[in-house]
Amino acid sequence: QVQLVESGGGLVQPGGSLTLSCVASGSVFSRDTMGWYRQAPGKQREWFATITHRGTTYYTDSVKGRFTISRDNAKNTVYLQMNSLKSEDTAVYYCNWGGTDGSWGQGTQVTVAS
């Protein structure tokens, strides 16, 4: 079973930046595609970023140009650099392995507010 542990959430002002980390265990991380999802209050969980084992990245339009997903295979870690944060980015952020039927982290809260 793949286990994922996120960290790095918190409170940030609009326009600010935050970096999330997700450490994976229980898989051959370097071969895995990893993703980030988020769930805002009262809304469904939504996908917004993916990085393949080759390092190819994909983003939903709402975060493109502001968020960057990256990985360090030596540390079994995937990162999410978030810049120019907006109030609508407020959500619980989840790391994912294996798609919606795969494994999830416990989530980390990101709150964008002044």
N, CA, C and O atoms as CSV, one atom per row, in Angstrom:
chain,resi,resn,atom,element,x,y,z
A,1,GLN,N,N,0.843,-1.185,0.000
A,1,GLN,CA,C,0.000,0.000,0.000
A,1,GLN,C,C,0.881,1.238,0.000
A,1,GLN,O,O,1.823,1.354,0.784
A,2,VAL,N,N,0.554,2.157,-0.896
A,2,VAL,CA,C,1.306,3.408,-0.974
A,2,VAL,C,C,0.781,4.360,0.091
A,2,VAL,O,O,-0.425,4.566,0.225
A,3,GLN,N,N,1.708,4.932,0.841
A,3,GLN,CA,C,1.339,5.918,1.845
A,3,GLN,C,C,1.889,7.277,1.451
A,3,GLN,O,O,3.018,7.393,0.974
A,4,LEU,N,N,1.078,8.301,1.657
A,4,LEU,CA,C,1.438,9.661,1.286
A,4,LEU,C,C,1.241,10.579,2.480
A,4,LEU,O,O,0.234,10.495,3.182
A,5,VAL,N,N,2.213,11.457,2.705
A,5,VAL,CA,C,2.125,12.411,3.812
A,5,VAL,C,C,2.428,13.800,3.286
A,5,VAL,O,O,3.541,14.082,2.842
A,6,GLU,N,N,1.407,14.680,3.342
A,6,GLU,CA,C,1.575,16.058,2.891
A,6,GLU,C,C,1.998,16.944,4.041
A,6,GLU,O,O,1.754,16.639,5.208
A,7,SER,N,N,2.643,18.057,3.687
A,7,SER,CA,C,2.983,19.085,4.659
A,7,SER,C,C,3.131,20.413,3.938
A,7,SER,O,O,3.241,20.468,2.713
A,8,GLY,N,N,3.130,21.489,4.731
A,8,GLY,CA,C,3.411,22.800,4.165
A,8,GLY,C,C,2.233,23.733,4.045
A,8,GLY,O,O,2.398,24.873,3.610
A,9,GLY,N,N,1.048,23.286,4.416
A,9,GLY,CA,C,-0.104,24.167,4.335
A,9,GLY,C,C,-0.055,25.265,5.386
A,9,GLY,O,O,0.808,25.277,6.264
A,10,GLY,N,N,-1.007,26.191,5.272
A,10,GLY,CA,C,-1.065,27.262,6.247
A,10,GLY,C,C,-1.889,28.424,5.756
A,10,GLY,O,O,-2.626,28.318,4.775
A,11,LEU,N,N,-1.755,29.536,6.451
A,11,LEU,CA,C,-2.466,30.764,6.112
A,11,LEU,C,C,-1.523,31.696,5.377
A,11,LEU,O,O,-0.398,31.933,5.819
A,12,VAL,N,N,-1.989,32.225,4.249
A,12,VAL,CA,C,-1.166,33.124,3.457
A,12,VAL,C,C,-2.052,34.234,2.912
A,12,VAL,O,O,-3.237,34.022,2.658
A,13,GLN,N,N,-1.482,35.401,2.734
A,13,GLN,CA,C,-2.237,36.528,2.199
A,13,GLN,C,C,-2.404,36.411,0.697
A,13,GLN,O,O,-1.578,35.782,0.035
A,14,PRO,N,N,-3.452,37.000,0.146
A,14,PRO,CA,C,-3.608,37.013,-1.312
A,14,PRO,C,C,-2.358,37.574,-1.984
A,14,PRO,O,O,-1.788,38.572,-1.544
A,15,GLY,N,N,-1.949,36.909,-3.060
A,15,GLY,CA,C,-0.727,37.306,-3.750
A,15,GLY,C,C,0.517,36.633,-3.221
A,15,GLY,O,O,1.589,36.744,-3.815
A,16,GLY,N,N,0.381,35.939,-2.111
A,16,GLY,CA,C,1.526,35.282,-1.496
A,16,GLY,C,C,1.843,33.938,-2.107
A,16,GLY,O,O,1.220,33.510,-3.078
A,17,SER,N,N,2.833,33.276,-1.513
A,17,SER,CA,C,3.315,31.992,-2.019
A,17,SER,C,C,3.374,30.965,-0.901
A,17,SER,O,O,3.482,31.297,0.279
A,18,LEU,N,N,3.300,29.722,-1.308
A,18,LEU,CA,C,3.370,28.609,-0.360
A,18,LEU,C,C,3.880,27.397,-1.116
A,18,LEU,O,O,3.593,27.234,-2.302
A,19,THR,N,N,4.632,26.551,-0.439
A,19,THR,CA,C,5.105,25.314,-1.044
A,19,THR,C,C,4.627,24.124,-0.232
A,19,THR,O,O,4.841,24.059,0.978
A,20,LEU,N,N,3.982,23.190,-0.902
A,20,LEU,CA,C,3.548,21.952,-0.279
A,20,LEU,C,C,4.496,20.823,-0.662
A,20,LEU,O,O,5.083,20.818,-1.744
A,21,SER,N,N,4.632,19.867,0.255
A,21,SER,CA,C,5.441,18.677,-0.008
A,21,SER,C,C,4.604,17.429,0.251
A,21,SER,O,O,3.672,17.439,1.054
A,22,CYS,N,N,4.958,16.367,-0.444
A,22,CYS,CA,C,4.274,15.088,-0.257
A,22,CYS,C,C,5.327,13.985,-0.352
A,22,CYS,O,O,5.957,13.793,-1.393
A,23,VAL,N,N,5.501,13.274,0.747
A,23,VAL,CA,C,6.464,12.180,0.773
A,23,VAL,C,C,5.716,10.865,0.598
A,23,VAL,O,O,4.734,10.597,1.291
A,24,ALA,N,N,6.191,10.055,-0.332
A,24,ALA,CA,C,5.552,8.777,-0.636
A,24,ALA,C,C,6.394,7.615,-0.145
A,24,ALA,O,O,7.624,7.675,-0.142
A,25,SER,N,N,5.716,6.562,0.269
A,25,SER,CA,C,6.404,5.326,0.642
A,25,SER,C,C,5.569,4.143,0.184
A,25,SER,O,O,4.349,4.245,0.048
A,26,GLY,N,N,6.241,3.007,-0.056
A,26,GLY,CA,C,5.524,1.808,-0.439
A,26,GLY,C,C,5.400,1.580,-1.922
A,26,GLY,O,O,4.657,0.699,-2.355
A,27,SER,N,N,6.125,2.371,-2.723
A,27,SER,CA,C,6.083,2.164,-4.166
A,27,SER,C,C,7.454,2.479,-4.755
A,27,SER,O,O,8.339,3.002,-4.078
A,28,VAL,N,N,7.604,2.144,-6.038
A,28,VAL,CA,C,8.828,2.557,-6.737
A,28,VAL,C,C,8.548,3.962,-7.256
A,28,VAL,O,O,8.093,4.145,-8.386
A,29,PHE,N,N,8.822,4.928,-6.424
A,29,PHE,CA,C,8.378,6.295,-6.672
A,29,PHE,C,C,8.814,6.811,-8.037
A,29,PHE,O,O,8.049,7.497,-8.715
A,30,SER,N,N,10.027,6.488,-8.438
A,30,SER,CA,C,10.561,7.042,-9.685
A,30,SER,C,C,9.758,6.598,-10.900
A,30,SER,O,O,9.871,7.208,-11.964
A,31,ARG,N,N,8.954,5.556,-10.768
A,31,ARG,CA,C,8.146,5.061,-11.885
A,31,ARG,C,C,6.716,5.580,-11.847
A,31,ARG,O,O,5.925,5.294,-12.745
A,32,ASP,N,N,6.383,6.341,-10.808
A,32,ASP,CA,C,4.992,6.692,-10.566
A,32,ASP,C,C,4.614,8.070,-11.094
A,32,ASP,O,O,5.413,9.006,-11.073
A,33,THR,N,N,3.393,8.166,-11.562
A,33,THR,CA,C,2.784,9.458,-11.836
A,33,THR,C,C,2.107,9.947,-10.558
A,33,THR,O,O,1.378,9.198,-9.907
A,34,MET,N,N,2.350,11.187,-10.209
A,34,MET,CA,C,1.807,11.763,-8.981
A,34,MET,C,C,0.929,12.962,-9.313
A,34,MET,O,O,1.149,13.660,-10.303
A,35,GLY,N,N,-0.064,13.185,-8.470
A,35,GLY,CA,C,-0.970,14.298,-8.717
A,35,GLY,C,C,-1.311,15.067,-7.458
A,35,GLY,O,O,-1.114,14.596,-6.338
A,36,TRP,N,N,-1.828,16.260,-7.675
A,36,TRP,CA,C,-2.377,17.074,-6.590
A,36,TRP,C,C,-3.842,17.362,-6.906
A,36,TRP,O,O,-4.215,17.666,-8.040
A,37,TYR,N,N,-4.647,17.255,-5.865
A,37,TYR,CA,C,-6.056,17.593,-5.930
A,37,TYR,C,C,-6.349,18.573,-4.792
A,37,TYR,O,O,-5.542,18.745,-3.879
A,38,ARG,N,N,-7.496,19.197,-4.866
A,38,ARG,CA,C,-7.909,20.065,-3.767
A,38,ARG,C,C,-9.425,20.027,-3.628
A,38,ARG,O,O,-10.157,19.752,-4.579
A,39,GLN,N,N,-9.867,20.312,-2.408
A,39,GLN,CA,C,-11.294,20.341,-2.130
A,39,GLN,C,C,-11.617,21.583,-1.332
A,39,GLN,O,O,-11.212,21.727,-0.179
A,40,ALA,N,N,-12.355,22.479,-1.969
A,40,ALA,CA,C,-12.787,23.708,-1.309
A,40,ALA,C,C,-14.057,23.434,-0.512
A,40,ALA,O,O,-14.766,22.468,-0.792
A,41,PRO,N,N,-14.353,24.279,0.485
A,41,PRO,CA,C,-15.569,24.077,1.287
A,41,PRO,C,C,-16.819,24.011,0.420
A,41,PRO,O,O,-17.063,24.894,-0.403
A,42,GLY,N,N,-17.598,22.974,0.608
A,42,GLY,CA,C,-18.850,22.825,-0.117
A,42,GLY,C,C,-18.710,22.374,-1.556
A,42,GLY,O,O,-19.693,22.344,-2.296
A,43,LYS,N,N,-17.493,22.021,-1.963
A,43,LYS,CA,C,-17.275,21.609,-3.353
A,43,LYS,C,C,-16.661,20.218,-3.416
A,43,LYS,O,O,-16.156,19.694,-2.423
A,44,GLN,N,N,-16.716,19.637,-4.600
A,44,GLN,CA,C,-16.111,18.331,-4.794
A,44,GLN,C,C,-14.602,18.450,-4.929
A,44,GLN,O,O,-14.073,19.493,-5.315
A,45,ARG,N,N,-13.926,17.363,-4.603
A,45,ARG,CA,C,-12.485,17.324,-4.789
A,45,ARG,C,C,-12.192,17.427,-6.284
A,45,ARG,O,O,-12.856,16.777,-7.092
A,46,GLU,N,N,-11.204,18.238,-6.654
A,46,GLU,CA,C,-10.877,18.441,-8.055
A,46,GLU,C,C,-9.389,18.261,-8.299
A,46,GLU,O,O,-8.548,18.630,-7.478
A,47,TRP,N,N,-9.094,17.683,-9.452
A,47,TRP,CA,C,-7.707,17.558,-9.879
A,47,TRP,C,C,-7.214,18.893,-10.404
A,47,TRP,O,O,-7.984,19.643,-11.005
A,48,PHE,N,N,-5.915,19.209,-10.184
A,48,PHE,CA,C,-5.375,20.401,-10.803
A,48,PHE,C,C,-3.940,20.281,-11.281
A,48,PHE,O,O,-3.487,21.147,-12.029
A,49,ALA,N,N,-3.192,19.236,-10.881
A,49,ALA,CA,C,-1.811,19.129,-11.351
A,49,ALA,C,C,-1.351,17.674,-11.322
A,49,ALA,O,O,-1.718,16.909,-10.430
A,50,THR,N,N,-0.542,17.308,-12.313
A,50,THR,CA,C,0.038,15.968,-12.417
A,50,THR,C,C,1.462,16.075,-12.911
A,50,THR,O,O,1.793,16.948,-13.714
A,51,ILE,N,N,2.307,15.174,-12.420
A,51,ILE,CA,C,3.663,15.036,-12.956
A,51,ILE,C,C,3.909,13.553,-13.216
A,51,ILE,O,O,3.712,12.716,-12.334
A,52,THR,N,N,4.342,13.237,-14.436
A,52,THR,CA,C,4.607,11.850,-14.785
A,52,THR,C,C,5.984,11.422,-14.278
A,52,THR,O,O,6.753,12.233,-13.763
A,53,HIS,N,N,6.272,10.143,-14.435
A,53,HIS,CA,C,7.568,9.648,-13.981
A,53,HIS,C,C,8.698,10.267,-14.805
A,53,HIS,O,O,9.842,10.321,-14.353
A,54,ARG,N,N,8.380,10.730,-16.004
A,54,ARG,CA,C,9.388,11.369,-16.844
A,54,ARG,C,C,9.511,12.869,-16.553
A,54,ARG,O,O,10.384,13.546,-17.097
A,55,GLY,N,N,8.628,13.378,-15.691
A,55,GLY,CA,C,8.689,14.795,-15.380
A,55,GLY,C,C,7.784,15.681,-16.219
A,55,GLY,O,O,7.825,16.905,-16.097
A,56,THR,N,N,6.978,15.078,-17.061
A,56,THR,CA,C,6.016,15.855,-17.831
A,56,THR,C,C,4.900,16.333,-16.903
A,56,THR,O,O,4.396,15.573,-16.076
A,57,THR,N,N,4.528,17.589,-17.052
A,57,THR,CA,C,3.542,18.169,-16.145
A,57,THR,C,C,2.268,18.581,-16.873
A,57,THR,O,O,2.286,18.927,-18.054
A,58,TYR,N,N,1.175,18.534,-16.140
A,58,TYR,CA,C,-0.131,18.935,-16.653
A,58,TYR,C,C,-0.829,19.744,-15.567
A,58,TYR,O,O,-0.701,19.448,-14.379
A,59,TYR,N,N,-1.571,20.773,-15.987
A,59,TYR,CA,C,-2.264,21.641,-15.036
A,59,TYR,C,C,-3.655,21.969,-15.557
A,59,TYR,O,O,-3.895,22.020,-16.763
A,60,THR,N,N,-4.560,22.190,-14.614
A,60,THR,CA,C,-5.830,22.744,-15.001
A,60,THR,C,C,-5.645,24.238,-15.258
A,60,THR,O,O,-4.713,24.850,-14.735
A,61,ASP,N,N,-6.517,24.816,-16.050
A,61,ASP,CA,C,-6.336,26.206,-16.469
A,61,ASP,C,C,-6.290,27.186,-15.292
A,61,ASP,O,O,-5.588,28.196,-15.353
A,62,SER,N,N,-7.032,26.893,-14.230
A,62,SER,CA,C,-7.138,27.853,-13.133
A,62,SER,C,C,-5.826,28.040,-12.368
A,62,SER,O,O,-5.668,29.042,-11.671
A,63,VAL,N,N,-4.891,27.108,-12.480
A,63,VAL,CA,C,-3.624,27.235,-11.760
A,63,VAL,C,C,-2.428,27.379,-12.698
A,63,VAL,O,O,-1.314,27.649,-12.249
A,64,LYS,N,N,-2.654,27.202,-13.981
A,64,LYS,CA,C,-1.548,27.253,-14.944
A,64,LYS,C,C,-0.874,28.611,-14.880
A,64,LYS,O,O,-1.535,29.649,-14.903
A,65,GLY,N,N,0.449,28.593,-14.799
A,65,GLY,CA,C,1.209,29.838,-14.719
A,65,GLY,C,C,1.427,30.332,-13.307
A,65,GLY,O,O,2.267,31.203,-13.079
A,66,ARG,N,N,0.685,29.793,-12.351
A,66,ARG,CA,C,0.833,30.194,-10.950
A,66,ARG,C,C,1.412,29.065,-10.090
A,66,ARG,O,O,2.203,29.316,-9.181
A,67,PHE,N,N,1.017,27.834,-10.381
A,67,PHE,CA,C,1.460,26.679,-9.603
A,67,PHE,C,C,2.464,25.868,-10.413
A,67,PHE,O,O,2.380,25.801,-11.639
A,68,THR,N,N,3.420,25.250,-9.707
A,68,THR,CA,C,4.405,24.388,-10.348
A,68,THR,C,C,4.538,23.094,-9.556
A,68,THR,O,O,4.831,23.108,-8.360
A,69,ILE,N,N,4.318,21.980,-10.239
A,69,ILE,CA,C,4.511,20.668,-9.623
A,69,ILE,C,C,5.887,20.158,-10.021
A,69,ILE,O,O,6.297,20.292,-11.173
A,70,SER,N,N,6.591,19.578,-9.073
A,70,SER,CA,C,7.920,19.043,-9.354
A,70,SER,C,C,8.144,17.820,-8.467
A,70,SER,O,O,7.342,17.521,-7.583
A,71,ARG,N,N,9.244,17.125,-8.720
A,71,ARG,CA,C,9.518,15.919,-7.950
A,71,ARG,C,C,10.997,15.743,-7.714
A,71,ARG,O,O,11.828,16.198,-8.500
A,72,ASP,N,N,11.316,15.078,-6.621
A,72,ASP,CA,C,12.682,14.691,-6.308
A,72,ASP,C,C,12.641,13.193,-6.035
A,72,ASP,O,O,12.255,12.763,-4.948
A,73,ASN,N,N,13.037,12.408,-7.020
A,73,ASN,CA,C,12.925,10.954,-6.880
A,73,ASN,C,C,13.849,10.407,-5.796
A,73,ASN,O,O,13.554,9.375,-5.192
A,74,ALA,N,N,14.950,11.083,-5.549
A,74,ALA,CA,C,15.879,10.618,-4.514
A,74,ALA,C,C,15.253,10.735,-3.127
A,74,ALA,O,O,15.628,10.013,-2.204
A,75,LYS,N,N,14.294,11.651,-2.990
A,75,LYS,CA,C,13.633,11.863,-1.702
A,75,LYS,C,C,12.209,11.328,-1.672
A,75,LYS,O,O,11.493,11.515,-0.688
A,76,ASN,N,N,11.791,10.656,-2.759
A,76,ASN,CA,C,10.412,10.158,-2.849
A,76,ASN,C,C,9.405,11.253,-2.550
A,76,ASN,O,O,8.413,11.026,-1.857
A,77,THR,N,N,9.660,12.424,-3.068
A,77,THR,CA,C,8.850,13.591,-2.716
A,77,THR,C,C,8.369,14.325,-3.959
A,77,THR,O,O,9.111,14.508,-4.924
A,78,VAL,N,N,7.127,14.735,-3.911
A,78,VAL,CA,C,6.563,15.618,-4.934
A,78,VAL,C,C,6.234,16.946,-4.262
A,78,VAL,O,O,5.769,16.982,-3.123
A,79,TYR,N,N,6.479,18.028,-4.979
A,79,TYR,CA,C,6.294,19.371,-4.443
A,79,TYR,C,C,5.230,20.117,-5.234
A,79,TYR,O,O,4.945,19.801,-6.389
A,80,LEU,N,N,4.657,21.107,-4.584
A,80,LEU,CA,C,3.745,22.027,-5.257
A,80,LEU,C,C,4.113,23.443,-4.821
A,80,LEU,O,O,3.877,23.842,-3.680
A,81,GLN,N,N,4.692,24.188,-5.751
A,81,GLN,CA,C,4.999,25.591,-5.499
A,81,GLN,C,C,3.802,26.406,-5.965
A,81,GLN,O,O,3.409,26.337,-7.129
A,82,MET,N,N,3.227,27.177,-5.052
A,82,MET,CA,C,2.045,27.979,-5.372
A,82,MET,C,C,2.380,29.452,-5.228
A,82,MET,O,O,2.771,29.903,-4.151
A,83,ASN,N,N,2.227,30.199,-6.308
A,83,ASN,CA,C,2.485,31.637,-6.321
A,83,ASN,C,C,1.202,32.392,-6.670
A,83,ASN,O,O,0.234,31.814,-7.163
A,84,SER,N,N,1.221,33.664,-6.407
A,84,SER,CA,C,0.077,34.533,-6.735
A,84,SER,C,C,-1.231,33.929,-6.238
A,84,SER,O,O,-2.216,33.850,-6.971
A,85,LEU,N,N,-1.218,33.513,-4.998
A,85,LEU,CA,C,-2.388,32.831,-4.451
A,85,LEU,C,C,-3.584,33.762,-4.355
A,85,LEU,O,O,-3.449,34.958,-4.095
A,86,LYS,N,N,-4.765,33.178,-4.572
A,86,LYS,CA,C,-6.024,33.899,-4.543
A,86,LYS,C,C,-6.932,33.282,-3.475
A,86,LYS,O,O,-6.719,32.151,-3.037
A,87,SER,N,N,-7.924,34.031,-3.076
A,87,SER,CA,C,-8.849,33.521,-2.061
A,87,SER,C,C,-9.520,32.235,-2.533
A,87,SER,O,O,-9.815,31.348,-1.732
A,88,GLU,N,N,-9.758,32.141,-3.840
A,88,GLU,CA,C,-10.412,30.937,-4.371
A,88,GLU,C,C,-9.506,29.718,-4.379
A,88,GLU,O,O,-9.956,28.622,-4.715
A,89,ASP,N,N,-8.239,29.882,-4.015
A,89,ASP,CA,C,-7.347,28.735,-3.865
A,89,ASP,C,C,-7.485,28.088,-2.482
A,89,ASP,O,O,-6.890,27.042,-2.223
A,90,THR,N,N,-8.259,28.703,-1.608
A,90,THR,CA,C,-8.477,28.142,-0.277
A,90,THR,C,C,-9.142,26.781,-0.381
A,90,THR,O,O,-10.213,26.646,-0.972
A,91,ALA,N,N,-8.497,25.768,0.200
A,91,ALA,CA,C,-8.988,24.396,0.094
A,91,ALA,C,C,-8.096,23.488,0.928
A,91,ALA,O,O,-7.045,23.895,1.424
A,92,VAL,N,N,-8.541,22.261,1.064
A,92,VAL,CA,C,-7.665,21.207,1.575
A,92,VAL,C,C,-6.985,20.576,0.359
A,92,VAL,O,O,-7.651,20.172,-0.595
A,93,TYR,N,N,-5.670,20.498,0.402
A,93,TYR,CA,C,-4.881,19.999,-0.713
A,93,TYR,C,C,-4.427,18.563,-0.428
A,93,TYR,O,O,-3.925,18.243,0.649
A,94,TYR,N,N,-4.625,17.715,-1.442
A,94,TYR,CA,C,-4.322,16.293,-1.307
A,94,TYR,C,C,-3.320,15.839,-2.359
A,94,TYR,O,O,-3.417,16.193,-3.535
A,95,CYS,N,N,-2.375,15.060,-1.911
A,95,CYS,CA,C,-1.448,14.382,-2.807
A,95,CYS,C,C,-2.077,13.060,-3.236
A,95,CYS,O,O,-2.788,12.425,-2.457
A,96,ASN,N,N,-1.817,12.649,-4.467
A,96,ASN,CA,C,-2.448,11.425,-4.987
A,96,ASN,C,C,-1.472,10.563,-5.754
A,96,ASN,O,O,-0.619,11.052,-6.494
A,97,TRP,N,N,-1.622,9.262,-5.554
A,97,TRP,CA,C,-0.892,8.261,-6.328
A,97,TRP,C,C,-1.912,7.329,-6.963
A,97,TRP,O,O,-2.768,6.791,-6.262
A,98,GLY,N,N,-1.844,7.133,-8.230
A,98,GLY,CA,C,-2.676,6.128,-8.876
A,98,GLY,C,C,-4.055,6.577,-9.275
A,98,GLY,O,O,-4.914,5.738,-9.545
A,99,GLY,N,N,-4.299,7.860,-9.321
A,99,GLY,CA,C,-5.603,8.348,-9.737
A,99,GLY,C,C,-6.625,8.260,-8.629
A,99,GLY,O,O,-6.289,7.975,-7.480
A,100,THR,N,N,-7.895,8.509,-8.982
A,100,THR,CA,C,-8.947,8.607,-7.971
A,100,THR,C,C,-9.183,7.292,-7.239
A,100,THR,O,O,-9.727,7.307,-6.135
A,101,ASP,N,N,-8.800,6.170,-7.804
A,101,ASP,CA,C,-8.934,4.882,-7.122
A,101,ASP,C,C,-7.650,4.469,-6.407
A,101,ASP,O,O,-7.544,3.359,-5.885
A,102,GLY,N,N,-6.682,5.374,-6.391
A,102,GLY,CA,C,-5.397,5.061,-5.781
A,102,GLY,C,C,-5.307,5.505,-4.340
A,102,GLY,O,O,-6.287,5.438,-3.598
A,103,SER,N,N,-4.130,5.959,-3.943
A,103,SER,CA,C,-3.884,6.355,-2.567
A,103,SER,C,C,-3.891,7.863,-2.405
A,103,SER,O,O,-3.522,8.611,-3.311
A,104,TRP,N,N,-4.323,8.293,-1.217
A,104,TRP,CA,C,-4.407,9.716,-0.897
A,104,TRP,C,C,-3.653,10.014,0.384
A,104,TRP,O,O,-3.552,9.175,1.280
A,105,GLY,N,N,-3.131,11.220,0.451
A,105,GLY,CA,C,-2.600,11.684,1.709
A,105,GLY,C,C,-3.724,12.156,2.612
A,105,GLY,O,O,-4.901,12.097,2.255
A,106,GLN,N,N,-3.331,12.627,3.797
A,106,GLN,CA,C,-4.332,13.061,4.777
A,106,GLN,C,C,-4.873,14.448,4.475
A,106,GLN,O,O,-5.883,14.863,5.042
A,107,GLY,N,N,-4.203,15.163,3.583
A,107,GLY,CA,C,-4.628,16.507,3.229
A,107,GLY,C,C,-3.954,17.562,4.090
A,107,GLY,O,O,-3.622,17.320,5.250
A,108,THR,N,N,-3.760,18.727,3.506
A,108,THR,CA,C,-3.203,19.859,4.243
A,108,THR,C,C,-3.997,21.109,3.871
A,108,THR,O,O,-4.269,21.355,2.696
A,109,GLN,N,N,-4.361,21.883,4.870
A,109,GLN,CA,C,-5.215,23.047,4.662
A,109,GLN,C,C,-4.404,24.231,4.163
A,109,GLN,O,O,-3.365,24.578,4.725
A,110,VAL,N,N,-4.895,24.837,3.105
A,110,VAL,CA,C,-4.334,26.097,2.603
A,110,VAL,C,C,-5.443,27.142,2.670
A,110,VAL,O,O,-6.512,26.968,2.086
A,111,THR,N,N,-5.179,28.213,3.379
A,111,THR,CA,C,-6.146,29.297,3.513
A,111,THR,C,C,-5.515,30.578,3.001
A,111,THR,O,O,-4.461,31.000,3.477
A,112,VAL,N,N,-6.169,31.188,2.031
A,112,VAL,CA,C,-5.689,32.440,1.454
A,112,VAL,C,C,-6.646,33.537,1.886
A,112,VAL,O,O,-7.790,33.598,1.436
A,113,ALA,N,N,-6.161,34.399,2.761
A,113,ALA,CA,C,-7.018,35.442,3.318
A,113,ALA,C,C,-6.160,36.547,3.890
A,113,ALA,O,O,-5.022,36.331,4.306
A,114,SER,N,N,-6.740,37.750,3.899
A,114,SER,CA,C,-6.025,38.866,4.489
A,114,SER,C,C,-6.509,39.079,5.922
A,114,SER,O,O,-6.030,39.981,6.608
